[in-house]
Amino acid sequence: MLEFVKRELEFKFDDEVYKIKFPTVKEMSEYSKTYDEKEDKFEVIVNFLEKLGLQRDITEQMEVNHLTTIVKALTEEKK
């Protein structure tokens, strides 16, 4: 029997631990579509992470590579 549970990504930023959920198929589809359509990619990323539970004020304090690393961790399939 296969059993699936929702996962969370845990990371540390400025000595504070944060948890955000992994995106559902619908959330990932919306993110991909919006990312392809919008010119302001970082606003799309901030909105995506906010939907997954990361507060906007925290996201806006982070460096660009922090955000891209988090998105990569959330969207890449493990092999």
GROMACS elastic network, one bead per residue, 0.5 to 0.9 nm:
[ bonds ]
;  ai    aj funct       b0    kb
    6    21     6  0.74826   500
    6    22     6  0.73038   500
    6    24     6  0.89721   500
    7    20     6  0.86685   500
    7    21     6  0.60090   500
    7    22     6  0.58039   500
    7    23     6  0.89930   500
    8    19     6  0.61260   500
    8    20     6  0.53756   500
    8    22     6  0.55918   500
    9    18     6  0.81575   500
    9    19     6  0.55217   500
    9    20     6  0.53448   500
    9    21     6  0.60803   500
    9    22     6  0.66540   500
    9    70     6  0.84398   500
    9    73     6  0.80472   500
    9    74     6  0.73532   500
   10    17     6  0.69131   500
   10    18     6  0.56375   500
   10    20     6  0.66379   500
   10    21     6  0.87849   500
   11    16     6  0.83672   500
   11    17     6  0.57023   500
   11    18     6  0.54643   500
   11    19     6  0.65859   500
   11    20     6  0.87035   500
   11    70     6  0.85186   500
   12    15     6  0.60370   500
   12    16     6  0.54176   500
   12    18     6  0.60712   500
   12    19     6  0.88448   500
   13    16     6  0.53418   500
   13    17     6  0.64703   500
   13    18     6  0.75222   500
   13    58     6  0.89175   500
   13    62     6  0.80643   500
   13    66     6  0.89740   500
   14    17     6  0.83823   500
   18    54     6  0.76254   500
   19    53     6  0.75101   500
   19    54     6  0.75445   500
   20    49     6  0.78431   500
   20    50     6  0.88776   500
   20    52     6  0.55517   500
   20    53     6  0.50889   500
   20    54     6  0.60805   500
   21    24     6  0.88807   500
   21    52     6  0.53513   500
   21    53     6  0.67086   500
   21    54     6  0.89882   500
   21    74     6  0.85062   500
   22    52     6  0.69493   500
   22    74     6  0.57768   500
   22    75     6  0.80543   500
   23    26     6  0.78179   500
   23    27     6  0.55263   500
   23    28     6  0.58075   500
   23    48     6  0.89140   500
   23    51     6  0.87926   500
   23    52     6  0.66890   500
   23    74     6  0.71296   500
   23    75     6  0.78348   500
   24    27     6  0.51187   500
   24    28     6  0.60901   500
   24    29     6  0.84833   500
   25    28     6  0.51411   500
   25    29     6  0.60652   500
   25    30     6  0.86327   500
   26    29     6  0.50859   500
   26    30     6  0.61924   500
   26    31     6  0.85605   500
   27    30     6  0.51622   500
   27    31     6  0.60902   500
   27    32     6  0.86086   500
   27    48     6  0.80430   500
   27    51     6  0.83883   500
   27    52     6  0.87538   500
   28    31     6  0.50260   500
   28    32     6  0.60924   500
   28    33     6  0.85558   500
   28    48     6  0.87343   500
   28    75     6  0.78720   500
   29    32     6  0.51868   500
   29    33     6  0.61491   500
   29    34     6  0.85283   500
   30    33     6  0.52062   500
   30    34     6  0.60064   500
   30    35     6  0.83473   500
   30    48     6  0.88973   500
   31    34     6  0.51963   500
   31    35     6  0.58368   500
   31    36     6  0.85179   500
   31    44     6  0.73471   500
   31    45     6  0.80341   500
   31    47     6  0.88848   500
   31    48     6  0.64204   500
   32    35     6  0.50949   500
   32    36     6  0.62235   500
   32    37     6  0.87006   500
   33    36     6  0.53250   500
   33    37     6  0.63440   500
   33    38     6  0.88168   500
   34    37     6  0.50694   500
   34    38     6  0.59812   500
   34    41     6  0.88294   500
   34    44     6  0.68682   500
   35    38     6  0.56274   500
   35    39     6  0.79330   500
   35    40     6  0.83504   500
   35    41     6  0.61210   500
   35    44     6  0.60466   500
   35    45     6  0.78837   500
   36    39     6  0.80628   500
   36    41     6  0.85099   500
   38    41     6  0.63994   500
   38    43     6  0.88044   500
   38    44     6  0.74570   500
   39    42     6  0.88625   500
   39    44     6  0.89671   500
   40    43     6  0.56005   500
   40    44     6  0.67238   500
   41    44     6  0.50994   500
   41    45     6  0.62957   500
   41    46     6  0.87238   500
   42    46     6  0.60611   500
   42    47     6  0.84899   500
   42    64     6  0.83369   500
   42    67     6  0.86908   500
   43    46     6  0.50563   500
   43    47     6  0.60912   500
   43    48     6  0.84759   500
   44    47     6  0.51930   500
   44    48     6  0.60849   500
   44    49     6  0.86800   500
   45    48     6  0.50080   500
   45    49     6  0.61527   500
   45    50     6  0.84643   500
   45    67     6  0.75396   500
   45    68     6  0.82944   500
   45    71     6  0.77429   500
   46    49     6  0.52673   500
   46    50     6  0.60763   500
   46    51     6  0.86982   500
   46    54     6  0.86062   500
   46    55     6  0.89375   500
   46    56     6  0.66602   500
   46    59     6  0.64403   500
   46    60     6  0.76244   500
   46    67     6  0.81426   500
   47    50     6  0.50129   500
   47    51     6  0.62647   500
   47    52     6  0.87638   500
   47    56     6  0.77371   500
   48    51     6  0.52103   500
   48    52     6  0.65216   500
   48    53     6  0.89797   500
   48    54     6  0.89310   500
   48    71     6  0.88957   500
   49    53     6  0.64207   500
   49    54     6  0.54846   500
   49    55     6  0.78619   500
   49    56     6  0.80110   500
   49    59     6  0.78331   500
   49    67     6  0.86359   500
   49    70     6  0.87531   500
   49    71     6  0.79340   500
   50    53     6  0.51223   500
   50    55     6  0.55506   500
   50    56     6  0.59056   500
   50    59     6  0.80897   500
   51    54     6  0.72920   500
   51    55     6  0.88018   500
   54    57     6  0.86365   500
   54    58     6  0.71083   500
   54    59     6  0.68807   500
   55    58     6  0.54436   500
   55    59     6  0.63967   500
   55    60     6  0.88078   500
   56    60     6  0.60538   500
   56    61     6  0.87060   500
   57    60     6  0.52502   500
   57    61     6  0.65846   500
   58    61     6  0.53033   500
   58    62     6  0.67204   500
   59    62     6  0.53503   500
   59    63     6  0.84212   500
   59    66     6  0.89978   500
   59    67     6  0.74833   500
   60    63     6  0.80431   500
   62    65     6  0.83308   500
   62    66     6  0.62300   500
   62    67     6  0.69932   500
   63    66     6  0.52413   500
   63    67     6  0.67093   500
   63    68     6  0.89890   500
   64    67     6  0.53064   500
   64    68     6  0.63559   500
   64    69     6  0.86205   500
   65    68     6  0.50503   500
   65    69     6  0.59122   500
   65    70     6  0.84926   500
   66    69     6  0.52106   500
   66    70     6  0.62705   500
   66    71     6  0.87390   500
   67    70     6  0.51716   500
   67    71     6  0.62048   500
   67    72     6  0.85118   500
   68    71     6  0.51006   500
   68    72     6  0.59819   500
   68    73     6  0.85370   500
   69    72     6  0.50580   500
   69    73     6  0.61579   500
   69    74     6  0.86574   500
   70    73     6  0.50867   500
   70    74     6  0.62263   500
   70    75     6  0.86682   500
   71    74     6  0.50571   500
   71    75     6  0.60492   500
   71    76     6  0.84240   500
   72    75     6  0.52542   500
   72    76     6  0.57943   500
   73    76     6  0.58568   500
   73    77     6  0.85183   500
   74    77     6  0.83294   500
